[in-house]
Amino acid sequence: MSTLFVSYSIIESSYDNENNIKRKCVGDSRTTSCRRKRKERSRRGHTNRRQECSNLCIISKMGIIEEAHNVRVLGAGGQQTIVLAHGFGTDQSVWKHLIPHLLDDFKVVVFDNMGAGTTNPDYFDFERYSTLEGYAYDLLAILQELHITSCIFVGHSVSAAIGALASISRPDLFTKIVMIAASPRYLNDVDYFGGFEQEDLNQLFEAMRSNYKAWCSGFAPLAVGGDMDSVAVQEFSRTLFNMRPDIALSVAQTIFQSDLRQILNLVTVPCHIIQSMKDLAVPVMVSEYLHQHLGGESIVEVMSSDGHLPQLSSPDIVIPVLLKHIRYNIAT
């Protein structure tokens, strides 16, 4: 994880020293020029400089992060900040059942991960987001731009892993991480059951590649747990289909082929692990694996809900559980 720490240091330094930088690599007419220069550097073998440029592009001017990620700050609540981060195939709307319960007591930050259907696909850097570290860079930059010095981070699915990664380099920014349907690895391995074999994933990727719309229609009810007529399945189908197919495939490959088991012991922030009793993507035993291998205090709660998006499909069950873990430091 030294790479993440070093890269964030580069971002932090540039942010402090170049607040008024005029060159903006994302969202203006110079985007193509910046990409061309990065390609030229790559051909000359300047790989380190290319990575630095990629990191700086996202945060080279104040306000770019908020625009690119559709950042919203809600509520007139207390001094404590809650950051809500969505998982694959959704956007910040997945928190619509939870947000009203938080506004009186907390400042609530919501945003969209790059690649979500609500973000500009031109901003998606396939190289940057080929690993989860790219998303962790974004999260840290969002917190810095909003001047957030401490938050409760609620991450669903892959965003739980993203929050964990970010907390390794900046544990001071996170008072706790609430993980919903989190997994450090989706592939089965020796002495580890993640839920998928490589052939399963190969078939999934090929289905996405060959007919994305048909894949969405089939995957949504399996992930949510219900038929196509349910409101939750229709909502997930909508946000999933809003993603550009090539971006959706790239994001899915990054997520499903990731393996964070070796860095779990570096996560020292208290973690509250919340899991559905039945989840197509994350078996219950994965939650216990996280509990046993995280480096800090942790607790697991398995809910009677069904599916990978319980905050959307079973809010009556999930919202009270989430509020309990948000409000109280159960992990201490």
SVG drawing of the C-alpha trace seen along z (x, -y; Angstrom):
<svg xmlns="http://www.w3.org/2000/svg" viewBox="-44 -31 56 56">
<polyline fill="none" stroke="black" stroke-width="0.4" points="0.0,0.0 3.0,-2.3 1.9,-3.2 -1.4,-4.6 0.4,-6.6 3.0,-8.0 0.4,-8.9 -1.8,-10.6 1.2,-12.5 1.6,-13.8 -2.0,-14.8 -1.9,-16.5 1.2,-18.4 -0.2,-19.6 -3.5,-20.5 -1.8,-22.6 0.7,-24.3 -1.3,-24.7 -4.8,-25.7 -5.0,-28.2 -3.5,-26.1 -4.8,-27.2 -4.2,-23.9 -7.3,-21.7 -7.0,-18.2 -10.6,-17.1 -13.6,-18.8 -12.2,-21.4 -10.8,-21.8 -7.3,-20.7 -8.3,-17.2 -7.3,-15.8 -4.0,-17.6 -3.2,-16.2 -4.0,-12.7 -1.8,-13.2 1.1,-14.3 0.6,-11.3 0.7,-9.0 3.9,-10.6 5.5,-10.3 4.5,-6.6 6.1,-6.0 9.3,-7.5 9.1,-5.3 8.1,-8.0 5.6,-5.7 6.1,-7.3 5.4,-10.7 2.3,-9.4 0.9,-8.1 1.6,-11.4 -0.1,-13.3 -3.1,-10.9 -3.5,-11.6 -3.1,-15.3 -5.6,-15.6 -8.5,-14.7 -7.7,-17.3 -5.9,-20.0 -8.4,-22.7 -10.8,-23.4 -14.3,-22.3 -13.4,-19.7 -13.9,-16.8 -17.4,-18.0 -18.4,-18.4 -17.0,-15.1 -18.5,-13.1 -21.8,-15.0 -20.9,-15.6 -23.7,-16.8 -23.6,-17.9 -26.9,-17.6 -28.5,-18.3 -28.1,-21.0 -27.3,-18.5 -24.5,-18.3 -20.8,-18.5 -20.3,-14.9 -20.1,-14.0 -21.3,-10.8 -20.0,-9.9 -22.2,-7.5 -20.5,-5.6 -22.4,-3.3 -21.4,-0.1 -21.2,1.3 -24.1,0.6 -25.7,-2.0 -25.3,-5.7 -26.0,-7.9 -29.7,-7.4 -29.3,-4.0 -29.2,-5.8 -32.6,-7.5 -34.2,-5.4 -31.4,-6.1 -30.7,-9.8 -33.9,-11.2 -33.1,-9.5 -29.7,-11.3 -30.3,-14.9 -31.4,-16.1 -28.2,-14.9 -25.5,-14.7 -23.9,-16.5 -24.3,-13.9 -22.0,-13.7 -23.0,-11.7 -21.2,-11.3 -21.0,-9.1 -18.1,-6.8 -16.5,-7.5 -18.0,-5.2 -21.5,-5.4 -24.2,-6.2 -24.6,-9.7 -21.0,-10.6 -19.5,-11.9 -18.0,-8.9 -15.3,-11.1 -13.8,-11.5 -13.4,-7.7 -9.7,-6.8 -9.5,-3.0 -5.9,-2.8 -6.6,-4.7 -9.6,-2.6 -8.0,0.7 -7.3,1.1 -9.4,0.0 -6.6,-2.4 -7.9,-4.8 -11.2,-5.0 -9.4,-5.4 -7.5,-8.4 -10.8,-10.0 -12.3,-9.4 -9.4,-11.1 -9.5,-14.0 -13.2,-14.5 -12.6,-14.5 -9.8,-17.0 -11.8,-19.3 -14.7,-19.4 -12.2,-20.0 -13.5,-16.9 -11.1,-16.0 -13.1,-13.2 -16.1,-11.1 -18.2,-8.0 -17.8,-6.2 -20.6,-4.0 -19.6,-1.9 -21.7,0.5 -20.0,3.5 -16.9,2.3 -17.0,-1.1 -16.4,0.7 -13.1,1.9 -12.4,-1.5 -12.9,-3.1 -10.7,-0.5 -7.9,-1.2 -8.2,-5.0 -8.1,-4.5 -4.8,-2.8 -3.0,-6.0 -5.3,-8.4 -6.8,-6.6 -7.3,-10.0 -10.0,-10.8 -12.2,-7.9 -13.8,-7.4 -15.4,-4.2 -16.2,-2.3 -19.6,-0.7 -19.3,2.0 -22.4,3.3 -22.0,6.5 -18.2,6.2 -15.7,8.7 -11.9,8.6 -11.9,11.2 -14.7,12.7 -12.8,15.6 -12.5,18.9 -9.0,19.8 -7.2,22.4 -8.8,22.1 -10.9,19.2 -14.5,19.2 -15.3,16.0 -18.3,17.4 -17.0,17.5 -14.8,19.6 -12.8,18.0 -14.9,19.7 -18.0,18.1 -16.4,14.7 -15.3,15.4 -18.9,16.2 -20.2,13.1 -17.7,10.9 -18.5,12.5 -22.3,12.0 -21.7,8.3 -19.5,8.0 -21.9,9.7 -25.3,8.2 -25.1,5.7 -28.8,4.9 -29.8,8.6 -27.1,9.1 -28.6,6.3 -32.0,7.8 -30.8,11.1 -28.3,9.9 -30.4,7.3 -33.0,9.8 -30.2,12.2 -28.2,9.5 -31.2,7.8 -33.1,11.0 -36.5,10.7 -38.4,10.7 -38.3,8.0 -41.5,6.5 -40.2,5.5 -39.4,1.8 -35.9,2.5 -35.0,4.7 -36.4,2.1 -34.3,-0.6 -31.1,1.4 -31.8,2.3 -32.1,-1.4 -28.9,-2.5 -27.0,0.6 -28.2,-0.1 -27.3,-3.7 -23.6,-2.7 -21.8,-2.8 -21.3,0.9 -17.5,0.8 -17.1,-1.1 -19.4,1.3 -17.3,4.2 -14.0,2.6 -15.4,1.8 -16.8,5.3 -13.4,6.8 -11.6,4.5 -13.9,5.5 -14.4,9.2 -10.6,9.8 -9.5,7.8 -7.8,9.3 -7.3,7.2 -6.7,10.0 -3.1,9.1 -3.8,5.6 -6.7,6.2 -4.4,6.2 -3.4,2.7 -6.9,1.4 -6.9,0.2 -10.1,-1.9 -13.1,-0.3 -15.2,1.6 -18.9,2.5 -19.6,5.4 -23.2,5.7 -24.3,8.6 -27.5,10.1 -28.3,13.7 -28.4,14.5 -26.2,12.6 -25.4,13.9 -22.1,11.9 -20.9,12.2 -21.4,15.4 -21.9,14.9 -18.6,16.6 -16.8,13.7 -18.0,11.4 -16.5,13.6 -13.3,13.7 -13.2,9.9 -13.9,9.9 -11.0,12.3 -8.4,10.5 -9.0,6.8 -6.3,5.0 -8.6,3.1 -11.7,3.6 -14.6,5.1 -18.1,6.5 -20.4,8.5 -24.1,8.4 -26.0,10.7 -29.4,9.4 -32.5,11.4 -32.5,9.5 -32.0,11.1 -29.8,9.8 -26.7,7.7 -28.5,4.3 -30.5,4.6 -30.6,0.9 -32.6,0.7 -34.6,3.9 -35.3,4.3 -35.1,0.8 -37.4,1.7 -34.9,4.3 -31.7,2.5 -32.2,-1.1 -32.6,-0.4 -29.5,1.7 -27.5,-1.0 -28.6,-3.7 -27.6,-1.6 -24.1,-1.1 -23.8,-4.7 -24.9,-6.2 -23.1,-3.8 -19.5,-2.7 -20.4,1.0 -16.9,2.0 -15.1,0.5"/>
</svg>
